[in-house]
Amino acid sequence: MLRSTLPLLGACLLALSSCGSNTDTSTTTTTTAASPDSASTAKATSADTSKMAMSSPAGAAATAGKADPNGPTAPHATDAEFMMSAAHSDQNEIQQSKMALAKGVTGPAKDMANKMIADHTKSTADLKTIAAKKGVKLPTDMDAEHKAMAPAMEKLSGKALEEKYLSQMVTDHQKMANTMAAHQKMTKDADLQGFITKTLPVVESHLQMATQDSHMKM
């Protein structure tokens, strides 16, 4: 009786061992198969995080402040036209800044206005020297677009004025930076090449300053 029972017991133990081995293999396979999904999820999460950073005001500010020669520009089909647009741009910033100071802007808007007057007065002087050599008479007033918007801006005060002023500085400096970058690719005039090389970084620094300050006001 004992001899007949022992083979049967051995067969049972062998069957149980085989089942345990199959279970371990299945578990390992399942874990391995899940790994690609985990990697995809990690990549998707990383991509979503990047998109959120770029869509936030801080992310946008970090990528702003540079000229885009393919973006909106002022007229600059010829060297003379470029100089006229640059002179108008100086006057737009100087006169809007003087108005903002006269109406008592404070904080970043006040700092911006003082810097605009100083820097654009200097660029006007530099441009006048070049224009005189080329026989080009520069405008001494704002362009038609800014003259038209001046009455509405003058009616504003306090925070509303500061926000509008800073927003306009972003728009104006982006357009002028674009114009300079685009015209630098066109012009063969050494004097204007030098003027743009010297002045464009200043305009871009104004754009960065205005962009950061306008986000702070929001």
Stockholm file with secondary structure:
# STOCKHOLM 1.0

chainA/1-218         MLRSTLPLLGACLLALSSCGSNTDTSTTTTTTAASPDSASTAKATSADTSKMAMSSPAGAAATAGKADPNGPTAPHATDAEFMMSAAHSDQNEIQQSKMALAKGVTGPAKDMANKMIADHTKSTADLKTIAAKKGVKLPTDMDAEHKAMAPAMEKLSGKALEEKYLSQMVTDHQKMANTMAAHQKMTKDADLQGFITKTLPVVESHLQMATQDSHMKM
#=GR chainA/1-218 SS CHHHHHHHHHHHHHHHHHHHHHHHHHHHHHHHHHHHHHHHHHHHHHHHHHHHHHHSHHHHHHHCSCCCTTSCCCCCSSHHHHHHHHHHHHHHHHHHHHHHHHTTCCHHHHHHHHHHHHHHHHHHHHHHHHHHHHTCCCCCSCCHHHHHHHHHHHTCCHHHHHHHHHHHHHHHHHHHHHHHHHHHHHCCCHHHHHHHHHHHHHHHHHHHHHHHHHHHHC
#=GC SS_cons         CHHHHHHHHHHHHHHHHHHHHHHHHHHHHHHHHHHHHHHHHHHHHHHHHHHHHHHSHHHHHHHCSCCCTTSCCCCCSSHHHHHHHHHHHHHHHHHHHHHHHHTTCCHHHHHHHHHHHHHHHHHHHHHHHHHHHHTCCCCCSCCHHHHHHHHHHHTCCHHHHHHHHHHHHHHHHHHHHHHHHHHHHHCCCHHHHHHHHHHHHHHHHHHHHHHHHHHHHC
//
